Amino acid sequence: MNADLTEEEMRRALFGEAQQEVQVSAPPVQEPAPEVVFTKPIATPAAKKKTAKAFTPRLRVTLRVTLRVTLRVGNEFEGKMIELVHDADTLSSLLAEQEAVKEARKKYKYVEVVSVKSM
């Protein structure tokens, strides 16, 4: 294969023989543009109608779920345990349990979850 091809030969090899375009070298004649005067349009006092907005139904749901978490807590290992009840306003029982354990750990060392019930 010959590596010394010209650009024109490469174009013919890729795209085939193309019809030669007739090139006109005459400069385009520019005609003088007519003078344009801009004026403000006169505002007519027409009654403008406001477009009606599309009705979008919206619902607001307010839920208040209180979960009651019962814990057994104490400061001695295998010692006396006290039952502690924690009320959490959340929909998630996992979050309610974590919140109750976090609060109980502030005062007690050993915490055991007994139950999580919805009220």
C-alpha positions as CSV (number, residue, x, y, z in Angstrom):
1,M,0.0,0.0,0.0
2,N,1.3,3.4,-0.9
3,A,1.6,5.7,2.1
4,D,2.3,8.8,0.0
5,L,-1.3,9.5,-1.1
6,T,-2.5,13.1,-1.4
7,E,-5.6,14.3,0.3
8,E,-7.5,14.3,-3.0
9,E,-6.6,10.7,-3.7
10,M,-7.7,9.7,-0.2
11,R,-11.0,11.4,-0.7
12,R,-11.6,9.6,-4.0
13,A,-10.6,6.2,-2.3
14,L,-13.0,6.8,0.5
15,F,-16.0,8.5,-1.1
16,G,-15.6,7.6,-4.8
17,E,-15.6,9.9,-7.8
18,A,-17.7,12.9,-6.9
19,Q,-19.1,15.3,-9.5
20,Q,-17.0,18.4,-9.5
21,E,-18.7,21.4,-8.2
22,V,-18.7,24.6,-10.3
23,Q,-17.1,27.3,-8.3
24,V,-18.0,30.8,-9.1
25,S,-15.4,33.4,-8.1
26,A,-17.6,36.4,-8.7
27,P,-17.9,38.6,-5.6
28,P,-21.5,38.9,-4.3
29,V,-23.1,42.2,-4.9
30,Q,-24.3,44.0,-1.8
31,E,-27.4,46.1,-2.2
32,P,-27.7,49.0,0.2
33,A,-30.1,48.1,3.0
34,P,-33.2,50.3,3.3
35,E,-33.2,52.5,6.4
36,V,-35.3,51.1,9.2
37,V,-36.9,53.2,11.8
38,F,-38.1,51.6,15.0
39,T,-41.1,53.0,16.7
40,K,-42.9,51.9,19.9
41,P,-46.1,50.2,19.3
42,I,-49.1,51.9,20.7
43,A,-50.5,50.0,23.6
44,T,-54.2,49.3,23.1
45,P,-56.2,49.1,26.3
46,A,-57.5,45.6,25.7
47,A,-58.7,43.5,28.6
48,K,-56.1,40.9,29.3
49,K,-57.3,37.6,30.3
50,K,-55.4,35.6,32.9
51,T,-54.8,32.0,32.0
52,A,-56.3,29.7,34.5
53,K,-53.8,27.5,36.3
54,A,-54.3,23.8,36.0
55,F,-55.8,22.3,39.2
56,T,-53.4,20.2,41.0
57,P,-54.9,18.1,43.7
58,R,-52.9,18.2,46.9
59,L,-53.3,16.1,50.0
60,R,-51.8,16.6,53.4
61,V,-51.6,13.6,55.6
62,T,-50.6,14.1,59.2
63,L,-49.8,11.0,61.1
64,R,-48.9,10.8,64.7
65,V,-47.9,7.3,65.8
66,T,-46.6,6.8,69.2
67,L,-44.6,3.7,69.8
68,R,-44.2,2.5,73.4
69,V,-40.8,0.8,74.0
70,T,-40.4,-1.2,77.1
71,L,-36.8,-1.7,78.3
72,R,-35.3,-3.6,81.2
73,V,-32.4,-1.6,82.5
74,G,-29.9,-1.8,85.4
75,N,-26.3,-1.0,86.4
76,E,-25.3,-4.4,87.7
77,F,-24.5,-7.4,85.4
78,E,-27.2,-10.1,86.2
79,G,-28.4,-7.9,89.0
80,K,-31.6,-6.1,89.8
81,M,-33.3,-4.8,86.5
82,I,-35.9,-2.1,86.3
83,E,-38.6,-1.8,83.6
84,L,-38.5,1.5,81.8
85,V,-41.1,2.7,79.3
86,H,-40.2,5.2,76.5
87,D,-42.8,6.8,74.2
88,A,-41.5,7.8,70.7
89,D,-43.4,9.8,68.1
90,T,-42.2,8.0,64.9
91,L,-43.5,5.6,62.3
92,S,-40.4,3.4,62.5
93,S,-40.1,0.8,65.3
94,L,-36.4,0.6,64.7
95,L,-35.9,4.3,65.2
96,A,-38.1,4.2,68.3
97,E,-36.0,1.4,69.7
98,Q,-32.7,3.2,69.0
99,E,-34.0,6.4,70.6
100,A,-35.1,4.6,73.7
101,V,-31.8,2.7,74.1
102,K,-29.9,5.9,73.6
103,E,-31.8,7.7,76.3
104,A,-31.5,4.7,78.7
105,R,-27.7,4.4,78.2
106,K,-27.3,7.9,79.6
107,K,-28.3,6.6,83.0
108,Y,-28.0,2.8,82.9
109,K,-25.2,0.5,81.8
110,Y,-27.1,-2.6,80.8
111,V,-30.1,-2.2,78.6
112,E,-32.4,-4.9,77.1
113,V,-35.3,-4.3,74.8
114,V,-38.4,-6.1,75.9
115,S,-41.1,-4.9,73.4
116,V,-42.0,-2.3,70.9
117,K,-45.8,-1.7,70.6
118,S,-47.9,0.8,68.7
119,M,-50.3,2.9,70.7
